[in-house]
Amino acid sequence: MRPPRRVVSLLVLTSLLSVGVIPAAVATEVAAPEVVDAELDLAHVPTAEVAEVVVDGLEGPVGDPTPGQRSGVVTAPIEFTALWAELPTGLDAINVRTSVDGETWTPWFALERQDGLDAPDPGTEEAAAAVDAEAVGLTDLQVTLEGRHVQVEAPGEDLTGVTLGFIDGGGLNEGAVAKLVRHLTPRPVPAEAATVPAGVNSRASWGAAPFKGTPSVASNGVQQVVLHHTATQNNLRQADGTCSHDAVASTMRSMQSWHQNHNGWSDLGYNVVIDPCGGLWEGRAGGLDRAVIGAHAAGFNTGSTGISVIGTYSQLAPNADILRALDRVVGWKAGIHGIDTHGTVWRYSTSYPTVVGHRQVGQTSCPGRIMEHIERIRTNAKAESSKWDRVPDGAGATTAPRFTDVAGSPHAAAIEELVAREITTGYPDRTFRPLRDVTRAQVATFLSKALGLEPIPGARFNDVDPGFVHAGAINALVEAGILTGYAGNTFRPNEPLRREHMAVIITRALELDLNPEAAARFSDVIGYAGEIGAIADAGIASGRSDGTFLPKASVTRGQMATFLVNALHFLEERAADEEELAEPEPEPTDGTDAT
């Protein structure tokens, strides 16, 4: 009889930080829970009578195993969120189902031997440290989200020599006291967190373990994008079409733990991961805007980015949220690395498309039916890529576009014009945050720069500190009669600016004549009609397509950019008209020379 193998059951990082991008100066990464070891020897697990394991309504595996080929109900050593197996020579797959309570079971699913196609590039240090998955008999990973009991069968084979491994990526086994202590002892976020574009869940947000060693970066940048699916269960998208951040984060941690601690890789193999609801997640460490070498397509990792969708799409078609996410992230990577998404790249004396499915560079069915949409993704990604600027840094990396969160915004052109005019630089994390409400203090800085006003030091209001970054601009606009404060000598600098107040400020700044008649086009304007009509007549604001102006609504930073650019264009046109009118008429002449 084959000796039982040792199974390591891992408890990996369970705490979650915030959803979305986390500024590097604020976010923290909580220390990982203690690693727990356990053993599960199926050779000593009682077999089950076939009749005892038939569950109505569940689709069973192919074949009709006899007792001895199917285990009884096994209680795993830990509660688990994912599992895999080590198979003896001659056994290529087993069927597994899981349960939380031992009574209600998942459908049967297969754990098949790894094919070696998802792996580091041959000849690299990471490949040298990796486990020979085929020799060991490691299967692919399956994500269960929550389980404690398991049942295994191998039609036509016995289970001798089969070992199961379990991962708890959700902190199911962590005690309350241990969890509290861990949350009180954070560690700094890795530096790469600062490179994550807005709208992408950072490594810190899903609780990534550190990279083992130092990420490698391709010297010739990114030339190709490879699309994958994780080939795990389709159990993350809920009935209402949403995905739980906790569940996706747990899945990410489970996959990373499996890649690092059982395949022997340096980190999660994929550079970017997409959840079934279209959420984007930072995968391998090193910076999403760099040519970080992954472990997703053996032989094709160097010079490529691996993007994987969580789930199995062999039969299931990818939904619209997934496809939109693929358009965006492929377009973003193509844009900052200068990739023509309809182009080709020469590799191993063969021409390959720049955007490929894994099956095009390896003998695999991955990424399933996502391949049916590859031309659509290339076309849509090309449109997205044109919104990004490529700026090589000479080290195989690229600098992302000026702002990572304005692509597709109706205010993108106005935002870029404000940057060109040196009116704004955005936030330090390369975001502009166009959907965020603009504050009264921020408007003061925007407008004072647009009008060329010099900041005036000091503070004129009780709630504006002289050292406040916007204090000088506020003082300058007050001095110019464009801004005023509130009762009690307050300015309310952090209060969102309303659209009707925006009309007042721009009317004063441009010295426009009040025009209440022009405001009659809006069905919801009562107060400040003269100012709203003035900016409407000047072409600075057009209102909404339904005939409303929404005077009480807050102004977003993106909208403020458009209002300011429109106002500047109006000023420039007015100045040009005035200059033309001021030019003297040419003297009449009779065609003779003066003496």
C-alpha positions as CSV (number, residue, x, y, z in Angstrom):
1,M,0.0,0.0,0.0
2,R,1.2,3.4,-0.8
3,P,2.2,5.4,2.3
4,P,-0.1,8.4,3.0
5,R,1.1,11.8,2.0
6,R,1.3,14.7,4.4
7,V,-1.4,17.2,3.7
8,V,-0.9,20.8,4.6
9,S,-4.1,22.7,5.4
10,L,-3.6,26.4,5.4
11,L,-5.2,29.2,7.2
12,V,-4.5,32.3,5.1
13,L,-5.2,35.9,5.5
14,T,-8.8,36.6,6.5
15,S,-9.2,40.3,7.2
16,L,-10.5,42.7,4.6
17,L,-9.7,46.3,4.2
18,S,-11.8,48.6,2.1
19,V,-13.3,47.9,-1.3
20,G,-11.6,49.5,-4.2
21,V,-8.4,51.5,-4.4
22,I,-6.6,52.2,-1.1
23,P,-4.2,55.1,-0.9
24,A,-0.8,53.9,0.1
25,A,-0.5,56.3,2.9
26,V,-3.6,55.1,4.6
27,A,-4.1,51.4,3.9
28,T,-2.6,48.6,6.0
29,E,-2.2,44.9,5.5
30,V,-3.3,42.8,8.4
31,A,-0.8,40.0,9.5
32,A,-1.7,36.5,8.3
33,P,-3.2,34.0,10.7
34,E,-1.0,31.1,12.0
35,V,-0.5,28.3,9.5
36,V,-2.1,25.0,10.6
37,D,-1.0,21.5,9.4
38,A,-3.3,18.5,9.1
39,E,-3.4,15.1,7.5
40,L,-6.1,13.2,5.7
41,D,-5.5,9.7,4.6
42,L,-8.2,8.4,2.3
43,A,-6.8,4.9,2.5
44,H,-8.2,4.6,6.0
45,V,-11.6,6.2,5.3
46,P,-14.5,3.8,5.2
47,T,-16.1,3.2,1.9
48,A,-19.8,3.9,1.3
49,E,-22.6,1.8,0.0
50,V,-23.7,3.4,-3.3
51,A,-27.3,3.6,-2.1
52,E,-26.3,5.7,0.9
53,V,-24.9,8.6,-1.2
54,V,-27.6,9.2,-3.8
55,V,-29.0,12.7,-3.3
56,D,-32.1,13.7,-5.1
57,G,-31.7,16.7,-7.4
58,L,-27.9,16.5,-7.7
59,E,-26.3,15.6,-10.9
60,G,-23.9,12.7,-10.3
61,P,-20.6,11.9,-12.0
62,V,-20.2,9.7,-15.1
63,G,-20.0,6.0,-14.2
64,D,-21.5,4.0,-11.4
65,P,-18.8,3.3,-8.9
66,T,-19.0,0.3,-6.7
67,P,-18.3,0.3,-2.9
68,G,-14.6,0.7,-2.5
69,Q,-14.4,3.3,-5.2
70,R,-16.4,5.9,-3.3
71,S,-15.6,7.1,0.2
72,G,-18.0,7.6,3.0
73,V,-18.7,11.0,4.4
74,V,-15.4,12.4,5.5
75,T,-15.0,15.3,8.0
76,A,-12.1,17.4,7.0
77,P,-9.4,18.4,9.5
78,I,-10.5,22.0,9.2
79,E,-13.3,24.1,7.8
80,F,-12.2,24.9,4.3
81,T,-12.9,27.3,1.4
82,A,-10.9,25.4,-1.2
83,L,-9.4,22.0,-1.8
84,W,-7.2,20.0,-4.1
85,A,-5.8,16.5,-4.2
86,E,-2.6,14.5,-4.8
87,L,-3.3,11.5,-7.0
88,P,-1.2,8.3,-7.3
89,T,0.3,7.3,-10.6
90,G,-2.3,6.0,-13.0
91,L,-5.1,8.1,-11.6
92,D,-5.9,11.2,-13.6
93,A,-9.0,12.5,-11.8
94,I,-11.4,12.0,-8.9
95,N,-14.9,13.3,-8.3
96,V,-15.6,15.3,-5.2
97,R,-18.5,16.9,-3.5
98,T,-18.6,19.0,-0.4
99,S,-21.0,19.9,2.4
100,V,-21.2,22.3,5.4
101,D,-23.4,20.1,7.5
102,G,-23.0,16.6,6.0
103,E,-26.5,16.6,4.7
104,T,-26.8,19.2,1.9
105,W,-24.2,18.6,-0.8
106,T,-22.8,20.5,-3.7
107,P,-23.0,18.9,-7.2
108,W,-20.1,16.5,-7.9
109,F,-17.1,18.2,-9.5
110,A,-13.8,16.8,-10.9
111,L,-10.3,17.3,-9.5
112,E,-8.0,16.6,-12.5
113,R,-4.3,16.4,-12.7
114,Q,-2.6,19.7,-13.6
115,D,-1.3,19.9,-17.1
116,G,1.7,22.1,-16.4
117,L,0.6,24.8,-18.7
118,D,-0.2,27.3,-15.8
119,A,3.4,27.6,-14.5
120,P,6.5,29.8,-14.5
121,D,8.6,30.1,-17.6
122,P,11.2,27.3,-17.9
123,G,14.7,28.2,-16.9
124,T,13.6,30.9,-14.4
125,E,14.4,31.0,-10.7
126,E,10.7,30.7,-10.0
127,A,10.5,27.5,-12.1
128,A,13.5,26.1,-10.3
129,A,11.7,26.5,-7.0
130,A,8.4,25.2,-8.2
131,V,7.0,21.8,-7.4
132,D,6.8,19.3,-10.3
133,A,3.0,19.2,-10.2
134,E,2.7,16.4,-12.7
135,A,5.2,14.2,-10.9
136,V,3.6,14.8,-7.6
137,G,0.1,14.3,-9.0
138,L,-1.3,17.7,-7.9
139,T,-4.7,18.4,-9.2
140,D,-6.2,21.8,-10.1
141,L,-7.8,23.8,-7.2
142,Q,-11.5,23.9,-6.6
143,V,-13.1,26.8,-4.5
144,T,-16.0,25.8,-2.3
145,L,-16.4,29.0,-0.3
146,E,-17.4,27.0,2.8
147,G,-17.2,23.3,3.7
148,R,-16.4,20.8,6.4
149,H,-17.4,17.5,4.9
150,V,-16.3,15.9,1.7
151,Q,-17.0,12.7,-0.3
152,V,-14.7,11.3,-3.0
153,E,-15.1,8.8,-5.7
154,A,-12.9,7.4,-8.5
155,P,-15.0,5.4,-11.0
156,G,-13.2,2.3,-12.0
157,E,-10.4,2.9,-9.5
158,D,-9.9,2.6,-5.8
159,L,-8.9,5.5,-3.6
160,T,-5.7,4.1,-2.3
161,G,-3.0,6.7,-2.3
162,V,-5.3,9.7,-2.8
163,T,-4.6,12.6,-0.5
164,L,-6.8,15.6,-0.1
165,G,-5.5,19.1,0.8
166,F,-7.6,21.9,2.2
167,I,-7.3,25.7,2.4
168,D,-9.2,28.1,4.7
169,G,-9.0,31.4,2.9
170,G,-11.9,32.9,4.8
171,G,-10.7,32.6,8.4
172,L,-13.3,30.0,9.2
173,N,-11.1,28.4,11.8
174,E,-9.8,31.5,13.5
175,G,-10.9,32.2,17.0
176,A,-12.3,35.5,18.0
177,V,-9.4,36.4,20.3
178,A,-6.8,35.5,17.6
179,K,-8.7,37.5,15.0
180,L,-8.9,40.6,17.3
181,V,-5.1,40.4,18.1
182,R,-4.3,40.1,14.4
183,H,-6.4,43.1,13.5
184,L,-4.6,45.1,16.1
185,T,-1.2,44.3,14.6
186,P,-1.2,45.6,11.0
187,R,1.8,45.7,8.8
188,P,2.6,48.3,6.1
189,V,1.0,47.8,2.6
190,P,3.6,46.8,-0.1
191,A,4.8,49.7,-2.2
192,E,3.0,48.4,-5.3
193,A,-0.4,49.3,-3.8
194,A,0.2,52.8,-4.9
195,T,0.2,51.8,-8.6
196,V,-3.3,50.3,-8.6
197,P,-5.7,52.2,-10.9
198,A,-8.9,53.5,-9.5
199,G,-11.7,50.9,-9.8
200,V,-9.3,48.0,-9.1
201,N,-9.3,46.1,-5.8
202,S,-5.7,46.3,-4.5
203,R,-3.8,43.4,-3.0
204,A,-4.2,45.0,0.4
205,S,-8.0,44.9,0.0
206,W,-8.1,41.1,-0.5
207,G,-5.4,40.4,2.1
208,A,-2.6,39.2,-0.2
209,A,0.5,37.5,1.4
210,P,3.8,39.0,0.5
211,F,5.6,38.0,-2.7
212,K,8.3,35.4,-2.1
213,G,11.4,37.2,-3.2
214,T,11.4,40.1,-5.7
215,P,9.0,40.4,-8.7
216,S,10.7,40.1,-12.0
217,V,10.0,42.6,-14.8
218,A,10.4,41.9,-18.5
219,S,13.1,44.1,-20.0
220,N,11.2,44.6,-23.3
221,G,7.9,45.5,-21.6
222,V,4.5,43.9,-22.2
223,Q,3.8,42.8,-25.8
224,Q,0.9,40.4,-25.3
225,V,-2.2,39.9,-23.2
226,V,-3.2,36.3,-22.4
227,L,-6.8,35.6,-21.2
228,H,-7.7,32.7,-18.8
229,H,-10.4,31.3,-16.7
230,T,-9.5,29.9,-13.3
231,A,-11.5,26.6,-14.0
232,T,-13.0,26.8,-10.5
233,Q,-16.7,26.5,-9.6
234,N,-19.2,29.2,-10.7
235,N,-20.4,30.0,-7.2
236,L,-19.5,33.6,-6.6
237,R,-22.2,35.5,-8.5
238,Q,-25.3,35.7,-6.3
239,A,-28.9,35.5,-7.4
240,D,-29.2,39.3,-7.5
241,G,-26.2,39.6,-9.8
242,T,-23.8,40.8,-7.2
243,C,-20.6,39.4,-5.8
244,S,-19.7,39.5,-2.1
245,H,-16.3,41.2,-1.6
246,D,-15.6,38.8,1.3
247,A,-16.3,35.8,-0.9
248,V,-14.1,37.0,-3.8
249,A,-11.3,38.1,-1.4
250,S,-11.4,34.6,0.2
251,T,-11.2,33.0,-3.2
252,M,-8.2,35.2,-4.1
253,R,-6.4,34.2,-0.9
254,S,-7.1,30.5,-1.5
255,M,-5.7,30.7,-5.0
256,Q,-2.6,32.6,-3.9
257,S,-2.0,30.2,-1.0
258,W,-2.3,27.2,-3.4
259,H,0.0,28.7,-6.0
260,Q,2.6,29.8,-3.4
261,N,2.6,27.0,-0.8
262,H,1.7,23.9,-2.9
263,N,2.9,24.7,-6.4
264,G,5.9,26.5,-5.0
265,W,5.5,29.7,-7.0
266,S,6.5,33.2,-5.8
267,D,2.9,34.5,-5.8
268,L,-0.5,34.2,-7.5
269,G,0.2,33.3,-11.1
270,Y,-2.2,35.9,-12.7
271,N,-1.5,39.6,-13.0
272,V,-5.1,40.6,-13.0
273,V,-8.2,38.7,-11.8
274,I,-11.8,39.5,-12.8
275,D,-14.7,38.3,-10.6
276,P,-18.0,37.1,-12.2
277,C,-19.6,40.5,-11.6
278,G,-16.9,42.3,-13.5
279,G,-14.9,43.4,-10.5
280,L,-11.1,43.9,-11.1
281,W,-8.6,42.6,-8.6
282,E,-4.8,43.2,-8.5
283,G,-3.1,39.8,-8.7
284,R,0.6,39.3,-8.7
285,A,2.7,41.9,-6.9
286,G,5.1,44.3,-8.6
287,G,2.7,47.0,-10.0
288,L,-0.1,46.6,-12.5
289,D,1.5,49.3,-14.7
290,R,4.7,47.4,-15.1
291,A,5.7,44.4,-17.2
292,V,5.7,42.0,-14.2
293,I,6.4,38.4,-15.2
294,G,3.6,36.0,-14.0
295,A,3.1,32.3,-13.9
296,H,0.0,31.8,-16.0
297,A,1.2,30.5,-19.4
298,A,4.4,28.5,-19.3
299,G,6.8,29.8,-21.9
300,F,4.8,32.9,-22.6
301,N,4.9,34.7,-19.2
302,T,7.8,37.0,-20.0
303,G,6.5,39.9,-22.0
304,S,2.8,39.2,-21.3
305,T,0.1,40.0,-18.9
306,G,-2.2,37.2,-17.6
307,I,-5.8,38.2,-17.0
308,S,-8.0,35.5,-15.5
309,V,-11.8,35.3,-14.9
310,I,-12.9,33.4,-11.8
311,G,-15.0,30.4,-12.7
312,T,-15.3,27.8,-15.5
313,Y,-16.6,28.9,-18.9
314,S,-16.3,25.6,-20.8
315,Q,-20.1,25.5,-21.0
316,L,-21.2,28.8,-19.3
317,A,-21.1,31.9,-21.4
318,P,-19.3,34.9,-19.9
319,N,-21.9,37.6,-18.8
320,A,-21.9,41.2,-19.9
321,D,-20.2,42.4,-16.7
322,I,-17.2,40.1,-17.4
323,L,-16.9,41.2,-21.0
324,R,-17.0,44.9,-20.1
325,A,-14.3,44.3,-17.5
326,L,-12.2,42.5,-20.1
327,D,-12.6,45.4,-22.5
328,R,-11.5,47.9,-19.9
329,V,-8.5,46.1,-18.4
330,V,-7.1,44.8,-21.7
331,G,-7.5,48.3,-23.2
332,W,-5.8,49.9,-20.2
333,K,-2.8,47.5,-20.4
334,A,-2.6,47.9,-24.2
335,G,-2.7,51.7,-23.9
336,I,0.1,52.1,-21.4
337,H,2.3,49.5,-23.1
338,G,1.7,50.6,-26.6
339,I,0.1,47.3,-27.8
340,D,-2.0,47.2,-31.0
341,T,-4.8,44.9,-29.9
342,H,-5.4,43.8,-33.5
343,G,-1.6,43.3,-34.1
344,T,0.7,40.4,-33.8
345,V,3.9,39.6,-31.9
346,W,6.8,37.3,-33.0
347,R,7.5,34.6,-30.5
348,Y,9.4,31.3,-30.9
349,S,9.7,32.0,-34.7
350,T,5.9,32.1,-34.8
351,S,3.5,35.0,-35.2
352,Y,0.8,35.3,-32.4
353,P,-2.0,37.8,-31.9
354,T,-1.2,40.4,-29.3
355,V,-4.5,39.5,-27.4
356,V,-4.9,35.7,-27.1
357,G,-6.7,33.1,-25.2
358,H,-4.6,30.7,-23.3
359,R,-5.4,27.9,-25.7
360,Q,-3.7,29.8,-28.5
361,V,-0.3,29.5,-26.7
362,G,-0.8,26.1,-25.0
363,Q,-2.6,22.8,-25.4
364,T,-5.6,23.7,-23.2
365,S,-9.3,24.5,-23.4
366,C,-8.8,27.7,-21.3
367,P,-10.5,30.2,-21.4
368,G,-13.5,28.3,-22.6
369,R,-16.3,30.3,-24.2
370,I,-14.5,33.5,-23.5
371,M,-12.8,32.7,-26.8
372,E,-16.0,33.3,-28.6
373,H,-15.7,37.0,-27.8
374,I,-12.0,37.5,-28.5
375,E,-12.5,39.6,-31.6
376,R,-15.0,41.8,-29.7
377,I,-12.6,42.2,-26.9
378,R,-9.8,43.2,-29.3
379,T,-12.0,45.8,-30.9
380,N,-13.4,47.3,-27.8
381,A,-10.0,47.2,-26.0
382,K,-8.5,49.1,-28.9
383,A,-11.0,51.9,-28.4
384,E,-10.2,51.9,-24.7
385,S,-6.4,51.9,-25.3
386,S,-6.6,55.2,-27.3
387,K,-7.5,56.9,-24.0
388,W,-4.1,56.1,-22.4
389,D,-0.6,57.5,-23.0
390,R,2.5,55.3,-23.1
391,V,5.5,56.7,-21.3
392,P,8.4,54.2,-21.2
393,D,10.7,54.5,-18.2
394,G,13.6,52.6,-19.6
395,A,13.3,49.7,-17.2
396,G,10.7,47.5,-18.8
397,A,8.0,49.4,-17.0
398,T,5.7,52.2,-18.1
399,T,4.1,55.1,-16.5
400,A,0.3,55.0,-16.5
401,P,-1.6,57.9,-18.0
402,R,-2.0,61.1,-16.1
403,F,-5.2,59.9,-14.5
404,T,-6.3,56.3,-14.2
405,D,-10.0,57.0,-13.6
406,V,-11.2,59.3,-16.3
407,A,-11.3,57.0,-19.3
408,G,-14.9,56.9,-20.6
409,S,-15.9,59.9,-18.5
410,P,-17.9,62.5,-20.5
411,H,-15.6,65.1,-18.8
412,A,-12.3,63.4,-19.8
413,A,-11.4,66.0,-22.4
414,A,-12.1,68.9,-20.1
415,I,-10.1,67.3,-17.3
416,E,-7.1,66.9,-19.6
417,E,-7.4,70.5,-20.8
418,L,-7.3,71.7,-17.2
419,V,-4.1,69.7,-16.7
420,A,-2.6,71.2,-19.9
421,R,-3.5,74.7,-18.6
422,E,-1.8,73.8,-15.2
423,I,-5.0,74.4,-13.3
424,T,-5.0,70.9,-11.7
425,T,-2.7,68.0,-11.1
426,G,-5.2,65.6,-9.5
427,Y,-4.4,63.4,-6.6
428,P,-1.0,61.9,-5.7
429,D,-2.3,58.4,-6.6
430,R,-2.8,59.5,-10.2
431,T,-6.6,59.8,-9.9
432,F,-8.8,62.8,-10.6
433,R,-12.0,61.3,-9.0
434,P,-14.4,62.8,-11.4
435,L,-17.5,61.4,-9.7
436,R,-16.6,62.9,-6.3
437,D,-18.4,66.0,-5.2
438,V,-16.2,69.1,-5.5
439,T,-15.9,71.2,-2.3
440,R,-16.1,74.9,-1.9
441,A,-12.4,75.0,-1.1
442,Q,-11.4,73.0,-4.1
443,V,-13.5,75.3,-6.4
444,A,-11.6,78.2,-5.0
445,T,-8.3,76.7,-6.1
446,F,-9.6,75.6,-9.4
447,L,-11.1,79.1,-10.2
448,S,-8.2,81.2,-8.8
449,K,-5.8,79.3,-11.1
450,A,-8.1,79.6,-14.0
451,L,-8.4,83.4,-13.5
452,G,-4.7,83.8,-12.8
453,L,-5.2,85.2,-9.3
454,E,-2.3,85.2,-6.9
455,P,-3.0,83.4,-3.5
456,I,-3.4,85.8,-0.6
457,P,-1.9,84.4,2.7
458,G,-3.7,84.3,6.0
459,A,-7.3,83.4,6.8
460,R,-10.4,85.4,6.8
461,F,-12.8,82.9,8.2
462,N,-13.1,81.2,11.5
463,D,-13.2,77.7,9.9
464,V,-10.3,78.1,7.5
465,D,-6.8,77.6,9.0
466,P,-4.1,79.9,7.6
467,G,-2.1,76.7,6.7
468,F,-5.0,75.1,4.9
469,V,-3.9,74.2,1.3
470,H,-6.8,76.2,-0.2
471,A,-6.7,79.2,2.2
472,G,-4.8,81.5,-0.2
473,A,-7.2,80.8,-3.1
474,I,-10.2,81.4,-0.9
475,N,-8.8,84.7,0.2
476,A,-8.0,85.7,-3.4
477,L,-11.6,85.0,-4.6
478,V,-13.1,86.8,-1.6
479,E,-10.9,89.8,-2.4
480,A,-12.1,89.7,-6.0
481,G,-15.8,89.6,-4.9
482,I,-16.4,86.2,-6.4
483,L,-16.8,84.2,-3.2
484,T,-18.5,85.1,0.1
485,G,-18.8,83.4,3.4
486,Y,-21.7,82.5,5.7
487,A,-23.0,83.9,9.0
488,G,-20.7,83.7,11.9
489,N,-17.7,84.5,9.7
490,T,-17.6,80.9,8.3
491,F,-16.8,79.6,4.8
492,R,-17.7,75.9,5.1
493,P,-14.7,74.8,3.0
494,N,-15.5,71.2,2.9
495,E,-19.2,71.6,2.0
496,P,-20.0,70.3,-1.5
497,L,-20.8,73.0,-4.0
498,R,-24.3,73.1,-5.3
499,R,-25.1,73.7,-9.0
500,E,-27.0,76.9,-8.3
501,H,-24.0,78.3,-6.3
502,M,-21.7,77.3,-9.1
503,A,-23.8,79.5,-11.4
504,V,-23.4,82.4,-9.1
505,I,-19.7,82.0,-8.8
506,I,-19.1,81.8,-12.6
507,T,-21.5,84.7,-13.3
508,R,-19.5,86.9,-10.9
509,A,-16.1,85.7,-12.2
510,L,-17.0,86.4,-15.8
511,E,-19.0,89.5,-15.0
512,L,-22.0,88.2,-16.9
513,D,-25.3,90.0,-17.0
514,L,-28.1,88.3,-15.2
515,N,-30.6,86.7,-17.5
516,P,-33.6,85.2,-15.8
517,E,-35.4,84.8,-19.1
518,A,-32.8,82.3,-20.3
519,A,-33.5,80.2,-17.2
520,A,-37.1,79.6,-18.3
521,R,-35.9,76.7,-20.4
522,F,-35.4,74.8,-17.1
523,S,-38.5,73.4,-15.4
524,D,-37.0,73.3,-11.9
525,V,-35.3,76.7,-11.6
526,I,-36.8,79.2,-9.1
527,G,-34.0,80.8,-7.1
528,Y,-30.8,82.2,-8.8
529,A,-32.6,82.3,-12.1
530,G,-30.6,85.3,-13.3
531,E,-27.3,83.5,-12.7
532,I,-28.4,80.2,-14.1
533,G,-29.8,81.9,-17.1
534,A,-26.6,83.8,-17.6
535,I,-24.3,80.8,-17.8
536,A,-26.9,78.9,-19.9
537,D,-27.0,81.8,-22.4
538,A,-23.2,81.9,-22.5
539,G,-23.1,78.2,-23.4
540,I,-21.3,77.3,-20.1
541,A,-24.1,75.0,-18.9
542,S,-26.8,73.3,-20.9
543,G,-28.7,71.5,-18.2
544,R,-30.1,68.0,-18.6
545,S,-31.9,66.3,-21.5
546,D,-35.1,66.2,-19.5
547,G,-35.3,70.0,-19.3
548,T,-34.1,70.3,-15.7
549,F,-31.1,72.0,-14.2
550,L,-31.0,70.3,-10.8
551,P,-30.0,73.5,-9.0
552,K,-29.7,71.9,-5.5
553,A,-27.6,68.9,-6.7
554,S,-23.9,68.8,-5.9
555,V,-21.3,69.5,-8.6
556,T,-18.9,66.7,-9.2
557,R,-15.2,67.3,-9.9
558,G,-15.8,66.1,-13.5
559,Q,-18.7,68.5,-14.0
560,M,-16.6,71.3,-12.5
561,A,-13.9,70.6,-15.1
562,T,-16.4,71.0,-17.9
563,F,-17.9,74.2,-16.4
564,L,-14.4,75.8,-16.0
565,V,-13.3,74.8,-19.5
566,N,-16.5,76.2,-21.0
567,A,-16.0,79.4,-19.0
568,L,-12.4,79.8,-20.2
569,H,-13.5,79.3,-23.8
570,F,-16.2,81.9,-23.3
571,L,-13.7,84.4,-21.9
572,E,-11.2,83.7,-24.8
573,E,-14.0,84.2,-27.4
574,R,-15.1,87.4,-25.7
575,A,-11.6,88.7,-25.6
576,A,-11.1,87.9,-29.3
577,D,-14.3,89.7,-30.2
578,E,-13.4,92.7,-28.2
579,E,-9.9,92.9,-29.8
580,E,-11.5,92.7,-33.2
581,L,-13.8,95.6,-32.4
582,A,-11.0,97.7,-31.0
583,E,-8.9,97.5,-34.2
584,P,-9.0,100.9,-36.0
585,E,-10.5,101.1,-39.5
586,P,-7.8,101.4,-42.2
587,E,-7.4,105.0,-43.7
588,P,-9.0,105.4,-47.1
589,T,-6.6,106.0,-49.9
590,D,-6.8,107.2,-53.5
591,G,-3.9,105.2,-54.6
592,T,-1.3,108.1,-54.7
593,D,1.8,108.3,-52.5
594,A,1.8,110.9,-49.8
595,T,4.4,113.7,-50.0
